[in-house]
């Protein structure tokens, strides 16, 4: 079982989300505890190589795996997710 940690920047983004979306994101966090047996995780490319993303509806969670730790790096709506 992996340990899921949330970066401070991602925690701030999480707090700004509507409550219903927060509930869906928490479900993703629970799924990530089962890493690497997580379906739907997509490896990212380009400048984000080494990171993965999971989605729930129009929202994305970007994370990086370091040993047995899954570190949540970013959370957001797909329209603003991949830009700087």
PASE-921870 format. One record per residue: y, z, x of N, C-alpha, C, CB in turn; residue in one letter. Coordinates in Angstrom, 2 decimals. Glycine has a CB too. Layout:
REM PASE-921870
        nv        nw        nu       cav       caw       cau        cv        cw        cu       cbv       cbw       cbu   code
         Y         Z         X         Y         Z         X         Y         Z         X         Y         Z         X      A
...
***
This chain:
REM PASE-921870
        nv        nw        nu       cav       caw       cau        cv        cw        cu       cbv       cbw       cbu   code
     -1.18      0.00      0.85      0.00      0.00      0.00      1.24      0.00      0.89      0.00      1.23     -0.97      X
      2.17     -0.88      0.59      3.39     -1.00      1.38      4.46     -0.03      0.89      3.92     -2.44      1.32      X
      5.32      0.34      1.80      6.47      1.18      1.45      7.65      0.25      1.16      6.81      2.21      2.62      X
      8.27      0.40      0.01      9.40     -0.43     -0.37     10.69      0.36     -0.14      9.29     -0.89     -1.86      X
     11.60     -0.21      0.66     12.90      0.40      0.89     13.98     -0.58      0.48     13.07      0.82      2.39      X
     15.12     -0.05      0.08     16.23     -0.88     -0.40     17.42     -0.67      0.53     16.60     -0.52     -1.87      X
     17.92     -1.78      1.09     19.10     -1.71      1.95     20.29     -1.25      1.12     19.39     -3.10      2.61      X
     21.26     -0.57      1.74     22.43     -0.08      1.00     23.18     -1.19      0.25     23.39      0.61      1.95      X
     23.28     -2.37      0.85     23.97     -3.49      0.18     23.22     -3.91     -1.08     24.11     -4.69      1.14      X
     21.89     -3.95     -0.98     21.07     -4.32     -2.13     21.15     -3.24     -3.21     19.61     -4.54     -1.70      X
     21.21     -1.98     -2.81     21.32     -0.89     -3.79     22.62     -1.01     -4.58     21.24      0.48     -3.09      X
     23.70     -1.36     -3.90     24.99     -1.54     -4.59     24.92     -2.70     -5.57     26.12     -1.76     -3.57      X
     24.28     -3.80     -5.17     24.12     -4.95     -6.07     23.26     -4.57     -7.27     23.48     -6.15     -5.32      X
     22.22     -3.78     -7.04     21.33     -3.33     -8.11     22.10     -2.50     -9.14     20.17     -2.50     -7.54      X
     22.93     -1.58     -8.67     23.69     -0.70     -9.57     24.66     -1.48    -10.45     24.45      0.34     -8.77      X
     25.12     -2.64     -9.98     26.09     -3.44    -10.74     25.42     -4.29    -11.82     26.87     -4.34     -9.80      X
     24.10     -4.37    -11.82     23.39     -5.19    -12.80     23.31     -4.50    -14.16     21.98     -5.52    -12.30      X
     23.18     -5.30    -15.23     22.95     -4.69    -16.55     21.64     -3.91    -16.56     22.92     -5.79    -17.65      X
     21.56     -2.88    -17.35     20.41     -1.98    -17.41     19.10     -2.73    -17.67     20.62     -0.92    -18.50      X
     19.11     -3.72    -18.56     17.89     -4.47    -18.87     17.38     -5.22    -17.65     18.15     -5.46    -20.02      X
     18.28     -5.77    -16.85     17.90     -6.48    -15.64     17.39     -5.49    -14.59     19.09     -7.30    -15.08      X
     18.02     -4.33    -14.50     17.56     -3.30    -13.57     16.10     -2.94    -13.85     18.45     -2.05    -13.66      X
     15.74     -2.83    -15.10     14.37     -2.49    -15.48     13.40     -3.56    -14.97     14.24     -2.35    -17.01      X
     13.77     -4.83    -15.11     12.92     -5.92    -14.63     12.82     -5.91    -13.11     13.46     -7.27    -15.11      X
     13.91     -5.61    -12.44     13.92     -5.56    -10.97     13.03     -4.41    -10.48     15.37     -5.39    -10.44      X
     13.07     -3.27    -11.14     12.22     -2.14    -10.76     10.75     -2.53    -10.86     12.52     -0.90    -11.65      X
     10.39     -3.33    -11.86      9.01     -3.81    -11.97      8.63     -4.65    -10.75      8.83     -4.64    -13.26      X
      9.57     -5.46    -10.25      9.30     -6.23     -9.03      9.08     -5.30     -7.84     10.47     -7.21     -8.74      X
      9.89     -4.25     -7.74      9.73     -3.27     -6.66      8.31     -2.68     -6.69     10.79     -2.14     -6.76      X
      7.84     -2.36     -7.88      6.50     -1.79     -8.02      5.43     -2.79     -7.58      6.25     -1.34     -9.48      X
      5.63     -4.06     -7.94      4.69     -5.09     -7.52      4.67     -5.22     -6.01      5.04     -6.43     -8.16      X
      5.84     -5.10     -5.39      5.93     -5.26     -3.94      5.16     -4.18     -3.18      7.37     -5.26     -3.51      X
      4.90     -3.05     -3.81      4.10     -2.01     -3.15      2.68     -2.51     -2.85      4.03     -0.75     -4.04      X
      2.25     -3.56     -3.54      0.91     -4.12     -3.34      0.90     -5.23     -2.29      0.38     -4.66     -4.66      X
      1.99     -5.40     -1.53      2.07     -6.46     -0.53      0.88     -6.36      0.42      3.41     -6.38      0.25      X
      0.20     -7.44      0.75      0.50     -8.86      0.55     -0.12     -9.46     -0.71      0.04     -9.63      1.73      X
     -0.69     -8.65     -1.58     -1.31     -9.17     -2.81     -0.28     -9.30     -3.92     -2.46     -8.26     -3.26      X
      0.82    -10.00     -3.64      1.90    -10.18     -4.62      2.00    -11.66     -4.94      3.26     -9.63     -4.08      X
      1.80    -12.02     -6.19      1.91    -13.42     -6.57      3.37    -13.77     -6.84      1.04    -13.72     -7.83      X
      3.71    -15.01     -6.56      5.05    -15.50     -6.86      6.07    -15.31     -5.75      5.55    -14.84     -8.06      X
      5.69    -14.69     -4.63      6.62    -14.51     -3.51      6.72    -15.83     -2.76      6.15    -13.35     -2.54      X
      7.94    -16.27     -2.55      8.18    -17.56     -1.89      8.86    -17.32     -0.54      9.04    -18.50     -2.79      X
      8.28    -17.85      0.55      8.97    -17.73      1.84     10.22    -18.59      1.84      8.03    -18.13      3.00      X
     11.28    -18.06      2.41     12.54    -18.79      2.46     12.63    -19.58      3.76     13.74    -17.83      2.33      X
     13.53    -20.59      3.76     13.63    -21.49      4.92     15.06    -21.47      5.46     13.22    -22.93      4.53      X
     15.26    -22.25      6.49     16.59    -22.38      7.08     17.04    -21.09      7.73     17.59    -22.81      6.03      X
     18.29    -20.72      7.47     18.83    -19.49      8.08     18.19    -18.23      7.51     20.33    -19.43      7.87      X
     17.43    -18.36      6.42     16.76    -17.21      5.81     15.28    -17.12      6.17     16.90    -17.28      4.30      X
     14.85    -17.92      7.16     13.44    -17.90      7.55     13.04    -16.48      7.95     13.18    -18.90      8.72      X
     11.85    -16.08      7.54     11.38    -14.73      7.78     11.54    -13.82      6.57     12.10    -14.13      8.94      X
     12.32    -14.28      5.60     12.51    -13.53      4.35     11.74    -14.22      3.24     14.02    -13.42      4.00      X
     11.55    -13.48      2.16     10.88    -13.99      0.97     11.76    -13.72     -0.23      9.46    -13.35      0.79      X
     11.40    -14.36     -1.35     12.09    -14.03     -2.59     11.08    -13.96     -3.73     13.18    -15.07     -2.89      X
     11.39    -13.08     -4.66     10.70    -13.00     -5.95     11.73    -13.23     -7.02      9.96    -11.62     -6.14      X
     11.30    -13.76     -8.14     12.27    -13.97     -9.21     11.78    -13.33    -10.50     12.53    -15.45     -9.42      X
     12.76    -12.98    -11.32     12.50    -12.53    -12.68     13.59    -13.16    -13.53     12.49    -10.95    -12.79      X
     13.22    -14.16    -14.30     14.21    -14.90    -15.07     15.20    -15.57    -14.13     14.95    -13.97    -16.06      X
     16.49    -15.34    -14.35     17.54    -15.94    -13.53     17.93    -15.07    -12.34     18.76    -16.20    -14.37      X
     17.23    -13.99    -12.10     17.57    -13.07    -11.02     16.56    -13.15     -9.88     17.66    -11.62    -11.54      X
     17.04    -12.93     -8.68     16.23    -13.03     -7.48     16.30    -11.74     -6.67     16.67    -14.22     -6.63      X
     15.21    -11.43     -5.98     15.15    -10.32     -5.03     14.71    -10.91     -3.70     14.16     -9.18     -5.52      X
     15.56    -10.75     -2.68     15.23    -11.22     -1.34     14.74    -10.03     -0.53     16.46    -11.91     -0.66      X
     13.64    -10.24      0.20     13.08     -9.14      0.98     12.47     -9.65      2.27     12.03     -8.37      0.17      X
     12.25     -8.73      3.19     11.64     -9.01      4.49     10.50     -8.00      4.67     12.69     -8.91      5.66      X
      9.42     -8.47      5.27      8.27     -7.61      5.51      8.24     -7.27      7.00      6.94     -8.29      5.06      X
      8.20     -5.97      7.29      8.14     -5.48      8.67      7.00     -4.47      8.75      9.50     -4.84      9.12      X
      5.84     -4.93      9.21      4.66     -4.07      9.26      4.20     -3.72      7.86      4.96     -2.79     10.06      X
      4.15     -2.43      7.55      3.75     -2.01      6.20      4.96     -1.62      5.35      2.78     -0.83      6.27      X
      6.15     -2.08      5.76      7.37     -1.83      4.99      7.92     -3.13      4.42      8.44     -1.15      5.89      X
      8.28     -3.09      3.15      8.95     -4.20      2.49     10.39     -3.76      2.27      8.25     -4.61      1.11      X
     11.32     -4.45      2.93     12.74     -4.06      2.87     13.50     -5.03      1.97     13.37     -4.02      4.29      X
     14.05     -4.50      0.87     14.84     -5.31     -0.05     16.21     -5.54      0.58     14.97     -4.60     -1.45      X
     16.57     -6.81      0.75     17.82     -7.16      1.42     18.94     -7.54      0.45     17.58     -8.29      2.36      X
     18.56     -8.18     -0.66     19.58     -8.72     -1.56     19.00     -8.85     -2.96     20.09    -10.09     -1.06      X
     19.85     -8.66     -3.95     19.48     -8.81     -5.36     20.62     -9.53     -6.04     19.18     -7.41     -6.04      X
     20.31    -10.53     -6.87     21.41    -11.19     -7.56     20.97    -12.31     -8.48     22.36    -11.72     -6.58      X
     21.95    -12.85     -9.18     21.76    -13.98    -10.08     21.57    -15.25     -9.27     22.95    -14.13    -11.06      X
     20.75    -16.14     -9.74     20.42    -17.35     -8.99     21.63    -18.21     -8.65     19.43    -18.17     -9.75      X
     22.66    -18.20     -9.51     23.86    -19.02     -9.26     24.58    -18.62     -7.99     24.81    -18.93    -10.44      X
     24.54    -17.34     -7.65     25.29    -16.84     -6.49     24.38    -16.28     -5.40     26.25    -15.77     -6.94      X
     23.09    -16.53     -5.51     22.14    -15.86     -4.65     22.06    -16.45     -3.24     20.80    -15.88     -5.27      X
     21.98    -17.76     -3.13     21.70    -18.37     -1.83     22.94    -18.70     -1.03     20.90    -19.61     -2.01      X
     24.11    -18.62     -1.61     25.35    -18.89     -0.87     25.70    -17.71      0.01     26.51    -19.19     -1.82      X
     26.73    -17.86      0.82     27.15    -16.76      1.71     27.70    -15.67      0.93     28.15    -17.21      2.73      X
***
